[in-house]
Amino acid sequence: MLDYLSEREEAQNQELMEDVACVALNLLPPHYVRHSIDLAMHINDEEREKMVIQVQQAVIKAAELVKSNAARRPAKFPKLKLN
């Protein structure tokens, strides 16, 4: 995901990129991968290509969502007062 995300214009803004990555991860189906070798050993090329496409679509959708919400949020969030 980071490879694809780093190629987009959102990569110029670290905070925006982090938001896009978080939203994109929430849009993707869960997969347990502890090490890259786990992924390589348990999926075939067709499944890997499907995952790549899903990641690209999730990043595009997440970027749209984050950008549309960025216009409505304040530049700085107010500090919370804790008791």
Summary of the structure (lengths in Angstrom):
residues: 83
radius of gyration: 16.1
end to end distance: 39.9
largest distance: 54.5
contacts: 173
relative contact order: 0.16
helix: 67%
strand: 0%
